[in-house]
Amino acid sequence: MPKLILILLLLVYVAGIVKFLQGFRRTDFSGNQIGLALMWPILFAMNGNYRKNFFKALKGS
């Protein structure tokens, strides 16, 4: 069971990276795509501006 949870968390993490990178052009950010994508869980939890831009990247709005 713990392995399943770990695998699911890893899948969510990787999916977040992929979706963010695909929609990066819709965000207000200019540069450091990889760094912002790799740190998305921390930045999403602690930064309101990042959270807003993350949703822009996912939704395309």
The first five atom37 places (N, CA, C, CB, O) and aatype in JSON, in Angstrom:
{
  "aatype": [12, 14, 11, 10, 9, 10, 9, 10, 10, 10, 10, 19, 18, 19, 0, 7, 9, 19, 11, 13, 10, 5, 7, 13, 1, 1, 16, 3, 13, 15, 7, 2, 5, 9, 7, 10, 0, 10, 12, 17, 14, 9, 10, 13, 0, 12, 2, 7, 2, 18, 1, 11, 2, 13, 13, 11, 0, 10, 11, 7, 15],
  "atom_mask": [
    [1, 1, 1, 1, 1],
    [1, 1, 1, 1, 1],
    [1, 1, 1, 1, 1],
    [1, 1, 1, 1, 1],
    [1, 1, 1, 1, 1],
    [1, 1, 1, 1, 1],
    [1, 1, 1, 1, 1],
    [1, 1, 1, 1, 1],
    [1, 1, 1, 1, 1],
    [1, 1, 1, 1, 1],
    [1, 1, 1, 1, 1],
    [1, 1, 1, 1, 1],
    [1, 1, 1, 1, 1],
    [1, 1, 1, 1, 1],
    [1, 1, 1, 1, 1],
    [1, 1, 1, 0, 1],
    [1, 1, 1, 1, 1],
    [1, 1, 1, 1, 1],
    [1, 1, 1, 1, 1],
    [1, 1, 1, 1, 1],
    [1, 1, 1, 1, 1],
    [1, 1, 1, 1, 1],
    [1, 1, 1, 0, 1],
    [1, 1, 1, 1, 1],
    [1, 1, 1, 1, 1],
    [1, 1, 1, 1, 1],
    [1, 1, 1, 1, 1],
    [1, 1, 1, 1, 1],
    [1, 1, 1, 1, 1],
    [1, 1, 1, 1, 1],
    [1, 1, 1, 0, 1],
    [1, 1, 1, 1, 1],
    [1, 1, 1, 1, 1],
    [1, 1, 1, 1, 1],
    [1, 1, 1, 0, 1],
    [1, 1, 1, 1, 1],
    [1, 1, 1, 1, 1],
    [1, 1, 1, 1, 1],
    [1, 1, 1, 1, 1],
    [1, 1, 1, 1, 1],
    [1, 1, 1, 1, 1],
    [1, 1, 1, 1, 1],
    [1, 1, 1, 1, 1],
    [1, 1, 1, 1, 1],
    [1, 1, 1, 1, 1],
    [1, 1, 1, 1, 1],
    [1, 1, 1, 1, 1],
    [1, 1, 1, 0, 1],
    [1, 1, 1, 1, 1],
    [1, 1, 1, 1, 1],
    [1, 1, 1, 1, 1],
    [1, 1, 1, 1, 1],
    [1, 1, 1, 1, 1],
    [1, 1, 1, 1, 1],
    [1, 1, 1, 1, 1],
    [1, 1, 1, 1, 1],
    [1, 1, 1, 1, 1],
    [1, 1, 1, 1, 1],
    [1, 1, 1, 1, 1],
    [1, 1, 1, 0, 1],
    [1, 1, 1, 1, 1]
  ],
  "atom_positions": [
    [[0.81, -1.2, 0.0], [0.0, 0.0, 0.0], [0.85, 1.27, 0.0], [-0.92, 0.0, 1.19], [0.55, 2.19, -0.76]],
    [[1.92, 1.36, 0.83], [2.75, 2.56, 0.79], [3.42, 2.77, -0.57], [3.82, 2.48, 1.87], [3.63, 3.91, -0.99]],
    [[3.75, 1.66, -1.25], [4.34, 1.8, -2.58], [3.35, 2.4, -3.56], [4.83, 0.44, -3.09], [3.72, 3.2, -4.41]],
    [[2.09, 2.02, -3.44], [1.05, 2.55, -4.32], [0.89, 4.06, -4.1], [-0.28, 1.83, -4.08], [0.76, 4.82, -5.06]],
    [[0.89, 4.48, -2.85], [0.77, 5.91, -2.54], [1.96, 6.67, -3.1], [0.65, 6.13, -1.02], [1.8, 7.76, -3.66]],
    [[3.15, 6.12, -2.94], [4.35, 6.76, -3.46], [4.3, 6.89, -4.98], [5.6, 5.98, -3.04], [4.66, 7.92, -5.53]],
    [[3.85, 5.85, -5.64], [3.73, 5.87, -7.1], [2.7, 6.91, -7.53], [3.34, 4.48, -7.63], [2.93, 7.64, -8.49]],
    [[1.57, 6.98, -6.84], [0.55, 7.97, -7.18], [1.06, 9.39, -6.97], [-0.71, 7.74, -6.33], [0.8, 10.27, -7.8]],
    [[1.78, 9.64, -5.89], [2.35, 10.96, -5.64], [3.36, 11.33, -6.73], [3.01, 11.01, -4.26], [3.4, 12.47, -7.18]],
    [[4.16, 10.37, -7.12], [5.14, 10.61, -8.18], [4.45, 10.92, -9.51], [6.06, 9.4, -8.34], [4.89, 11.8, -10.25]],
    [[3.38, 10.2, -9.8], [2.62, 10.47, -11.03], [2.01, 11.86, -11.02], [1.53, 9.41, -11.2], [2.03, 12.55, -12.04]],
    [[1.46, 12.28, -9.89], [0.88, 13.62, -9.78], [1.98, 14.67, -9.95], [0.17, 13.8, -8.41], [1.76, 15.68, -10.63]],
    [[3.13, 14.45, -9.36], [4.25, 15.38, -9.47], [4.69, 15.52, -10.93], [5.43, 14.9, -8.6], [4.86, 16.63, -11.42]],
    [[4.88, 14.4, -11.61], [5.32, 14.43, -13.0], [4.24, 15.04, -13.9], [5.67, 13.01, -13.48], [4.56, 15.81, -14.81]],
    [[2.99, 14.71, -13.66], [1.9, 15.29, -14.45], [1.85, 16.8, -14.26], [0.55, 14.66, -14.06], [1.61, 17.53, -15.22]],
    [[2.08, 17.28, -13.05], [2.11, 18.72, -12.79], [3.23, 19.39, -13.57], [0.0, 0.0, 0.0], [3.04, 20.48, -14.11]],
    [[4.39, 18.75, -13.61], [5.52, 19.3, -14.37], [5.17, 19.38, -15.85], [6.77, 18.43, -14.17], [5.37, 20.42, -16.48]],
    [[4.65, 18.3, -16.4], [4.33, 18.25, -17.83], [3.28, 19.29, -18.19], [3.85, 16.85, -18.22], [3.45, 20.04, -19.16]],
    [[2.2, 19.36, -17.42], [1.13, 20.31, -17.72], [1.62, 21.75, -17.59], [-0.07, 20.08, -16.78], [1.26, 22.6, -18.4]],
    [[2.43, 22.03, -16.57], [2.95, 23.38, -16.39], [3.85, 23.77, -17.56], [3.73, 23.49, -15.07], [3.75, 24.88, -18.07]],
    [[4.72, 22.87, -17.99], [5.61, 23.18, -19.1], [4.83, 23.36, -20.4], [6.64, 22.07, -19.27], [5.19, 24.21, -21.22]],
    [[3.78, 22.59, -20.6], [2.98, 22.73, -21.81], [2.25, 24.07, -21.86], [1.97, 21.6, -21.91], [2.08, 24.63, -22.94]],
    [[1.83, 24.58, -20.72], [1.1, 25.84, -20.68], [1.92, 27.02, -20.21], [0.0, 0.0, 0.0], [1.36, 28.07, -19.9]],
    [[3.24, 26.87, -20.15], [4.1, 27.92, -19.61], [3.94, 29.25, -20.34], [5.55, 27.49, -19.67], [4.02, 30.31, -19.72]],
    [[3.71, 29.21, -21.64], [3.59, 30.45, -22.4], [2.39, 31.3, -21.97], [3.49, 30.14, -23.88], [2.35, 32.49, -22.26]],
    [[1.43, 30.7, -21.3], [0.25, 31.43, -20.83], [0.49, 32.15, -19.51], [-0.92, 30.47, -20.68], [-0.35, 32.94, -19.07]],
    [[1.61, 31.89, -18.87], [1.89, 32.48, -17.56], [2.54, 33.85, -17.72], [2.79, 31.56, -16.73], [2.88, 34.26, -18.83]],
    [[2.71, 34.54, -16.6], [3.38, 35.84, -16.58], [4.88, 35.69, -16.39], [2.81, 36.71, -15.48], [5.6, 36.69, -16.36]],
    [[5.37, 34.47, -16.27], [6.79, 34.23, -16.03], [7.58, 34.34, -17.32], [7.0, 32.86, -15.39], [7.06, 34.06, -18.4]],
    [[8.84, 34.76, -17.2], [9.7, 34.84, -18.38], [11.05, 34.19, -18.05], [9.9, 36.33, -18.84], [11.97, 34.85, -17.58]],
    [[11.14, 32.93, -18.29], [12.39, 32.22, -18.07], [12.34, 31.25, -16.91], [0.0, 0.0, 0.0], [11.37, 31.22, -16.15]],
    [[13.39, 30.47, -16.8], [13.56, 29.46, -15.75], [12.39, 28.48, -15.69], [13.74, 30.14, -14.41], [11.9, 28.14, -14.61]],
    [[11.95, 28.04, -16.85], [10.84, 27.09, -16.93], [11.09, 25.84, -16.11], [10.57, 26.71, -18.37], [10.24, 25.41, -15.33]],
    [[12.26, 25.26, -16.28], [12.56, 23.99, -15.63], [12.56, 24.14, -14.11], [13.92, 23.45, -16.11], [11.98, 23.32, -13.4]],
    [[13.2, 25.18, -13.61], [13.24, 25.4, -12.17], [11.86, 25.6, -11.58], [0.0, 0.0, 0.0], [11.53, 25.03, -10.54]],
    [[11.04, 26.41, -12.25], [9.68, 26.65, -11.78], [8.84, 25.38, -11.85], [9.02, 27.76, -12.59], [8.0, 25.13, -10.98]],
    [[9.07, 24.58, -12.88], [8.3, 23.35, -13.02], [8.7, 22.31, -11.97], [8.5, 22.77, -14.43], [7.84, 21.64, -11.4]],
    [[9.99, 22.18, -11.71], [10.45, 21.18, -10.75], [10.04, 21.52, -9.32], [11.95, 21.05, -10.83], [9.84, 20.63, -8.5]],
    [[9.91, 22.8, -9.02], [9.58, 23.22, -7.66], [8.09, 23.5, -7.49], [10.37, 24.46, -7.29], [7.7, 24.13, -6.5]],
    [[7.25, 23.04, -8.42], [5.85, 23.44, -8.4], [5.12, 23.1, -7.1], [5.14, 22.8, -9.53], [4.31, 23.93, -6.67]],
    [[5.32, 21.96, -6.45], [4.54, 21.71, -5.22], [4.84, 22.72, -4.11], [4.82, 20.31, -4.72], [3.93, 23.16, -3.4]],
    [[6.11, 23.08, -3.96], [6.5, 24.02, -2.91], [5.98, 25.42, -3.24], [8.03, 24.05, -2.74], [5.39, 26.09, -2.4]],
    [[6.22, 25.85, -4.48], [5.78, 27.18, -4.88], [4.26, 27.29, -4.87], [6.31, 27.53, -6.26], [3.71, 28.32, -4.48]],
    [[3.58, 26.24, -5.29], [2.11, 26.24, -5.3], [1.57, 26.41, -3.89], [1.58, 24.93, -5.92], [0.59, 27.12, -3.68]],
    [[2.19, 25.77, -2.93], [1.72, 25.82, -1.54], [2.03, 27.15, -0.87], [2.34, 24.7, -0.74], [1.31, 27.57, 0.04]],
    [[3.1, 27.83, -1.3], [3.57, 28.99, -0.54], [3.47, 30.33, -1.26], [4.96, 28.77, -0.16], [3.76, 31.36, -0.65]],
    [[3.08, 30.36, -2.53], [3.12, 31.61, -3.27], [1.83, 31.79, -4.07], [4.34, 31.64, -4.21], [1.54, 31.02, -4.98]],
    [[1.07, 32.82, -3.72], [-0.2, 33.07, -4.38], [-0.05, 33.42, -5.85], [0.0, 0.0, 0.0], [-0.87, 32.99, -6.67]],
    [[0.97, 34.2, -6.21], [1.18, 34.57, -7.6], [1.52, 33.33, -8.43], [2.29, 35.61, -7.72], [1.04, 33.19, -9.56]],
    [[2.35, 32.46, -7.89], [2.68, 31.22, -8.6], [1.43, 30.36, -8.79], [3.77, 30.43, -7.84], [1.21, 29.79, -9.85]],
    [[0.62, 30.29, -7.74], [-0.62, 29.49, -7.8], [-1.52, 30.0, -8.92], [-1.36, 29.54, -6.44], [-2.07, 29.21, -9.69]],
    [[-1.68, 31.33, -9.02], [-2.5, 31.92, -10.08], [-1.95, 31.57, -11.46], [-2.57, 33.46, -9.91], [-2.71, 31.19, -12.35]],
    [[-0.65, 31.68, -11.63], [-0.03, 31.37, -12.91], [-0.04, 29.88, -13.21], [1.39, 31.88, -12.93], [-0.13, 29.48, -14.37]],
    [[0.05, 29.05, -12.18], [-0.03, 27.6, -12.38], [-1.4, 27.23, -12.95], [0.23, 26.85, -11.04], [-1.49, 26.43, -13.88]],
    [[-2.46, 27.83, -12.4], [-3.8, 27.56, -12.92], [-3.95, 28.1, -14.34], [-4.86, 28.19, -12.01], [-4.64, 27.49, -15.15]],
    [[-3.32, 29.23, -14.65], [-3.34, 29.74, -16.02], [-2.72, 28.72, -16.97], [-2.58, 31.1, -16.11], [-3.24, 28.46, -18.05]],
    [[-1.6, 28.16, -16.55], [-0.91, 27.17, -17.39], [-1.76, 25.92, -17.59], [0.44, 26.8, -16.77], [-1.77, 25.35, -18.67]],
    [[-2.47, 25.5, -16.54], [-3.28, 24.29, -16.65], [-4.56, 24.51, -17.45], [-3.64, 23.78, -15.27], [-4.92, 23.68, -18.28]],
    [[-5.23, 25.63, -17.2], [-6.54, 25.87, -17.81], [-6.45, 26.59, -19.14], [-7.38, 26.67, -16.88], [-7.33, 26.43, -19.99]],
    [[-5.43, 27.37, -19.33], [-5.32, 28.14, -20.55], [-6.1, 29.42, -20.53], [0.0, 0.0, 0.0], [-6.4, 29.99, -21.58]],
    [[-6.44, 29.91, -19.32], [-7.21, 31.16, -19.25], [-6.31, 32.33, -18.97], [-8.29, 31.08, -18.19], [-6.78, 33.46, -18.87]]
  ]
}
